[in-house]
Amino acid sequence: MAIEDRAGFEVTKRELLESGVDLSTDQMRLLSKGLIVSSFSEARDSLLALLSSTSAKQRVPWYGPEMSAMSAASARLMETFAHGIDI
């Protein structure tokens, strides 16, 4: 969303930060293990397709400072490993 819909991302980010509630996490908790895995796989495929058609230097908003698309991709990979270990 941060790459495709900057304005929508900013609204979602503000709502999350103001409420402290991550609705996507709450929604995922209701799914079966198989649906969670398939959802993550679909999201990964979509992100890879989107990043492959995005300039590495394009600025992308995030919850901290804005970053390049290349840095955003590296950060998502790091978060996958870091939070995967948490899970």
N, CA, C and O atoms as a DFTB+ gen file, in Angstrom:
348 C
 N C O
     1  1       0.824      -1.186       0.000
     2  2       0.000       0.000       0.000
     3  2       0.869       1.250       0.000
     4  3       0.527       2.239      -0.649
     5  1       1.983       1.219       0.716
     6  2       2.860       2.385       0.789
     7  2       3.384       2.776      -0.593
     8  3       3.606       3.957      -0.860
     9  1       3.582       1.796      -1.465
    10  2       4.092       2.075      -2.809
    11  2       2.946       2.436      -3.756
    12  3       3.056       3.397      -4.518
    13  1       1.862       1.686      -3.715
    14  2       0.765       1.864      -4.673
    15  2      -0.196       3.001      -4.325
    16  3      -0.718       3.667      -5.219
    17  1      -0.430       3.223      -3.046
    18  2      -1.437       4.192      -2.612
    19  2      -0.907       4.972      -1.417
    20  3      -1.273       4.711      -0.271
    21  1      -0.041       5.928      -1.707
    22  2       0.625       6.701      -0.658
    23  2      -0.397       7.376       0.273
    24  3      -0.255       7.320       1.494
    25  1      -1.417       8.008      -0.303
    26  2      -2.422       8.706       0.510
    27  2      -3.184       7.715       1.391
    28  3      -3.415       7.981       2.571
    29  1      -3.570       6.583       0.824
    30  2      -4.270       5.561       1.597
    31  2      -3.402       5.007       2.713
    32  3      -3.878       4.754       3.820
    33  1      -2.113       4.819       2.409
    34  2      -1.187       4.337       3.431
    35  2      -1.095       5.334       4.582
    36  3      -1.114       4.941       5.749
    37  1      -0.997       6.621       4.257
    38  2      -0.868       7.640       5.304
    39  2      -2.105       7.659       6.206
    40  3      -1.982       7.840       7.418
    41  1      -3.293       7.473       5.628
    42  2      -4.526       7.413       6.423
    43  2      -4.503       6.190       7.333
    44  3      -4.791       6.291       8.525
    45  1      -4.159       5.034       6.765
    46  2      -4.097       3.794       7.548
    47  2      -3.059       3.903       8.660
    48  3      -3.302       3.478       9.789
    49  1      -1.911       4.468       8.337
    50  2      -0.841       4.640       9.332
    51  2      -1.327       5.530      10.479
    52  3      -1.138       5.195      11.648
    53  1      -1.944       6.645      10.149
    54  2      -2.431       7.560      11.185
    55  2      -3.470       6.864      12.069
    56  3      -3.434       6.999      13.292
    57  1      -4.392       6.123      11.452
    58  2      -5.421       5.414      12.225
    59  2      -4.797       4.380      13.152
    60  3      -5.203       4.254      14.307
    61  1      -3.814       3.642      12.651
    62  2      -3.150       2.630      13.473
    63  2      -2.419       3.277      14.645
    64  3      -2.532       2.826      15.785
    65  1      -1.672       4.331      14.354
    66  2      -0.907       4.980      15.410
    67  2      -1.810       5.634      16.446
    68  3      -1.477       5.654      17.631
    69  1      -2.949       6.168      16.012
    70  2      -3.879       6.802      16.955
    71  2      -4.632       5.778      17.797
    72  3      -4.869       5.997      18.985
    73  1      -5.008       4.660      17.179
    74  2      -5.821       3.666      17.897
    75  2      -4.982       2.633      18.638
    76  3      -5.407       2.094      19.660
    77  1      -3.786       2.360      18.116
    78  2      -2.950       1.325      18.703
    79  2      -3.438      -0.076      18.381
    80  3      -2.951      -1.049      18.956
    81  1      -4.408      -0.192      17.458
    82  2      -4.986      -1.484      17.105
    83  2      -4.625      -1.818      15.664
    84  3      -4.897      -1.038      14.752
    85  1      -4.018      -2.967      15.467
    86  2      -3.669      -3.442      14.129
    87  2      -4.777      -4.377      13.659
    88  3      -4.786      -5.563      13.988
    89  1      -5.716      -3.822      12.881
    90  2      -6.871      -4.616      12.451
    91  2      -6.472      -5.802      11.599
    92  3      -7.121      -6.846      11.663
    93  1      -5.417      -5.672      10.796
    94  2      -5.019      -6.812       9.964
    95  2      -4.554      -7.977      10.828
    96  3      -4.813      -9.133      10.494
    97  1      -3.877      -7.693      11.927
    98  2      -3.457      -8.763      12.830
    99  2      -4.680      -9.417      13.464
   100  3      -4.755     -10.642      13.564
   101  1      -5.633      -8.598      13.891
   102  2      -6.860      -9.148      14.474
   103  2      -7.584     -10.031      13.466
   104  3      -8.101     -11.088      13.829
   105  1      -7.626      -9.608      12.198
   106  2      -8.289     -10.390      11.161
   107  2      -7.539     -11.692      10.900
   108  3      -8.169     -12.734      10.716
   109  1      -6.215     -11.656      10.879
   110  2      -5.415     -12.857      10.629
   111  2      -5.616     -13.891      11.726
   112  3      -5.576     -15.091      11.454
   113  1      -5.830     -13.450      12.952
   114  2      -6.027     -14.382      14.064
   115  2      -7.267     -15.243      13.887
   116  3      -7.386     -16.302      14.502
   117  1      -8.189     -14.791      13.048
   118  2      -9.429     -15.531      12.822
   119  2      -9.279     -16.602      11.740
   120  3     -10.166     -17.439      11.574
   121  1      -8.174     -16.583      11.010
   122  2      -7.974     -17.502       9.894
   123  2      -7.311     -18.800      10.334
   124  3      -6.622     -18.848      11.353
   125  1      -7.527     -19.837       9.558
   126  2      -6.843     -21.108       9.800
   127  2      -5.378     -20.962       9.398
   128  3      -5.006     -20.040       8.672
   129  1      -4.568     -21.876       9.878
   130  2      -3.138     -21.873       9.554
   131  2      -2.922     -21.872       8.032
   132  3      -2.092     -21.121       7.521
   133  1      -3.669     -22.712       7.316
   134  2      -3.527     -22.802       5.865
   135  2      -3.854     -21.493       5.167
   136  3      -3.164     -21.095       4.229
   137  1      -4.919     -20.817       5.630
   138  2      -5.286     -19.540       5.021
   139  2      -4.264     -18.450       5.328
   140  3      -4.010     -17.586       4.489
   141  1      -3.683     -18.483       6.508
   142  2      -2.638     -17.505       6.844
   143  2      -1.440     -17.703       5.929
   144  3      -0.912     -16.737       5.378
   145  1      -1.009     -18.945       5.764
   146  2       0.140     -19.238       4.899
   147  2      -0.152     -18.815       3.462
   148  3       0.698     -18.196       2.820
   149  1      -1.326     -19.134       2.950
   150  2      -1.644     -18.751       1.571
   151  2      -1.769     -17.234       1.435
   152  3      -1.394     -16.674       0.405
   153  1      -2.286     -16.573       2.453
   154  2      -2.385     -15.114       2.436
   155  2      -0.994     -14.475       2.391
   156  3      -0.758     -13.537       1.630
   157  1      -0.073     -14.997       3.218
   158  2       1.297     -14.486       3.207
   159  2       1.963     -14.742       1.861
   160  3       2.686     -13.883       1.355
   161  1       1.729     -15.908       1.279
   162  2       2.315     -16.237      -0.024
   163  2       1.805     -15.294      -1.112
   164  3       2.576     -14.820      -1.946
   165  1       0.510     -15.028      -1.095
   166  2      -0.066     -14.102      -2.072
   167  2       0.482     -12.693      -1.879
   168  3       0.795     -12.011      -2.855
   169  1       0.601     -12.252      -0.626
   170  2       1.131     -10.924      -0.344
   171  2       2.593     -10.828      -0.798
   172  3       3.010      -9.805      -1.342
   173  1       3.363     -11.889      -0.576
   174  2       4.759     -11.920      -1.009
   175  2       4.852     -11.810      -2.529
   176  3       5.648     -11.026      -3.046
   177  1       4.049     -12.586      -3.242
   178  2       4.057     -12.542      -4.701
   179  2       3.691     -11.145      -5.211
   180  3       4.310     -10.633      -6.144
   181  1       2.687     -10.543      -4.594
   182  2       2.267      -9.195      -4.993
   183  2       3.373      -8.177      -4.736
   184  3       3.641      -7.315      -5.573
   185  1       4.011      -8.283      -3.576
   186  2       5.088      -7.349      -3.250
   187  2       6.269      -7.512      -4.194
   188  3       6.842      -6.518      -4.639
   189  1       6.644      -8.757      -4.510
   190  2       7.747      -8.981      -5.449
   191  2       7.440      -8.396      -6.821
   192  3       8.304      -7.773      -7.438
   193  1       6.224      -8.589      -7.297
   194  2       5.829      -8.034      -8.602
   195  2       5.862      -6.510      -8.571
   196  3       6.337      -5.875      -9.512
   197  1       5.359      -5.932      -7.498
   198  2       5.333      -4.480      -7.372
   199  2       6.752      -3.910      -7.286
   200  3       7.072      -2.932      -7.962
   201  1       7.592      -4.517      -6.462
   202  2       8.969      -4.014      -6.324
   203  2       9.765      -4.163      -7.616
   204  3      10.615      -3.327      -7.922
   205  1       9.494      -5.217      -8.370
   206  2      10.248      -5.412      -9.614
   207  2       9.894      -4.367     -10.669
   208  3      10.651      -4.169     -11.620
   209  1       8.766      -3.705     -10.513
   210  2       8.378      -2.669     -11.463
   211  2       8.524      -1.258     -10.884
   212  3       8.051      -0.286     -11.473
   213  1       9.185      -1.157      -9.725
   214  2       9.382       0.125      -9.043
   215  2      10.857       0.499      -9.082
   216  3      11.725      -0.352      -8.886
   217  1      11.137       1.767      -9.335
   218  2      12.520       2.251      -9.317
   219  2      13.115       2.034      -7.927
   220  3      12.470       2.318      -6.918
   221  1      14.340       1.533      -7.881
   222  2      15.007       1.274      -6.598
   223  2      15.135       2.542      -5.758
   224  3      15.220       2.470      -4.532
   225  1      15.150       3.693      -6.410
   226  2      15.333       4.963      -5.695
   227  2      14.022       5.656      -5.339
   228  3      14.027       6.676      -4.650
   229  1      12.891       5.107      -5.808
   230  2      11.605       5.738      -5.489
   231  2      11.437       5.815      -3.981
   232  3      11.700       4.839      -3.279
   233  1      11.002       6.962      -3.476
   234  2      10.799       7.131      -2.041
   235  2       9.476       6.485      -1.630
   236  3       8.459       6.623      -2.309
   237  1       9.518       5.782      -0.510
   238  2       8.362       5.042      -0.006
   239  2       8.110       5.477       1.442
   240  3       9.029       5.457       2.261
   241  1       6.870       5.870       1.764
   242  2       6.586       6.221       3.159
   243  2       6.570       4.968       4.025
   244  3       6.345       3.862       3.531
   245  1       6.810       5.151       5.316
   246  2       6.719       4.030       6.243
   247  2       6.387       4.578       7.614
   248  3       6.088       5.765       7.740
   249  1       6.429       3.760       8.635
   250  2       6.063       4.184       9.978
   251  2       7.146       5.030      10.625
   252  3       6.867       5.800      11.544
   253  1       8.355       4.897      10.162
   254  2       9.448       5.763      10.570
   255  2       9.724       6.703       9.405
   256  3       8.797       7.169       8.742
   257  1      10.983       6.978       9.162
   258  2      11.301       7.863       8.039
   259  2      11.030       7.201       6.690
   260  3      11.091       5.979       6.551
   261  1      10.734       8.031       5.715
   262  2      10.576       7.573       4.335
   263  2      11.895       6.950       3.883
   264  3      12.961       7.339       4.358
   265  1      11.826       5.981       2.965
   266  2      13.046       5.327       2.494
   267  2      12.916       4.988       1.016
   268  3      11.827       5.055       0.446
   269  1      14.025       4.628       0.409
   270  2      13.979       4.199      -0.988
   271  2      13.292       2.840      -1.073
   272  3      13.218       2.108      -0.086
   273  1      12.793       2.512      -2.261
   274  2      12.153       1.209      -2.452
   275  2      13.142       0.080      -2.156
   276  3      12.758      -0.951      -1.605
   277  1      14.413       0.270      -2.519
   278  2      15.422      -0.761      -2.248
   279  2      15.595      -0.952      -0.735
   280  3      15.672      -2.083      -0.254
   281  1      15.655       0.142      -0.002
   282  2      15.777       0.032       1.458
   283  2      14.514      -0.574       2.067
   284  3      14.590      -1.343       3.025
   285  1      13.354      -0.226       1.507
   286  2      12.096      -0.786       2.005
   287  2      12.079      -2.302       1.806
   288  3      11.641      -3.041       2.687
   289  1      12.556      -2.764       0.649
   290  2      12.605      -4.209       0.383
   291  2      13.544      -4.896       1.376
   292  3      13.221      -5.962       1.899
   293  1      14.692      -4.295       1.634
   294  2      15.645      -4.867       2.604
   295  2      15.037      -4.899       4.002
   296  3      15.210      -5.870       4.739
   297  1      14.328      -3.839       4.358
   298  2      13.705      -3.776       5.687
   299  2      12.612      -4.836       5.835
   300  3      12.494      -5.446       6.897
   301  1      11.811      -5.067       4.787
   302  2      10.769      -6.091       4.857
   303  2      11.392      -7.469       5.040
   304  3      10.870      -8.294       5.789
   305  1      12.512      -7.720       4.352
   306  2      13.202      -9.003       4.492
   307  2      13.703      -9.175       5.926
   308  3      13.552     -10.246       6.515
   309  1      14.301      -8.121       6.485
   310  2      14.790      -8.182       7.864
   311  2      13.634      -8.432       8.828
   312  3      13.752      -9.242       9.747
   313  1      12.515      -7.737       8.616
   314  2      11.367      -7.912       9.510
   315  2      10.798      -9.327       9.422
   316  3      10.354      -9.887      10.424
   317  1      10.814      -9.895       8.232
   318  2      10.326     -11.265       8.066
   319  2      11.128     -12.222       8.936
   320  3      10.559     -13.062       9.633
   321  1      12.454     -12.093       8.894
   322  2      13.284     -12.972       9.711
   323  2      13.150     -12.649      11.200
   324  3      12.997     -13.555      12.018
   325  1      13.208     -11.372      11.552
   326  2      13.159     -10.987      12.956
   327  2      11.839     -11.398      13.604
   328  3      11.832     -11.990      14.684
   329  1      10.722     -11.085      12.947
   330  2       9.420     -11.402      13.529
   331  2       9.076     -12.877      13.368
   332  3       8.317     -13.429      14.164
   333  1       9.628     -13.513      12.346
   334  2       9.450     -14.948      12.185
   335  2      10.024     -15.702      13.373
   336  3       9.454     -16.689      13.837
   337  1      11.152     -15.224      13.852
   338  2      11.769     -15.848      15.036
   339  2      10.869     -15.623      16.249
   340  3      10.715     -16.517      17.081
   341  1      10.267     -14.422      16.354
   342  2       9.332     -14.152      17.446
   343  2       8.180     -15.147      17.454
   344  3       7.774     -15.651      18.501
   345  1       7.662     -15.417      16.251
   346  2       6.499     -16.306      16.128
   347  2       6.896     -17.721      16.483
   348  3       6.061     -18.624      16.444
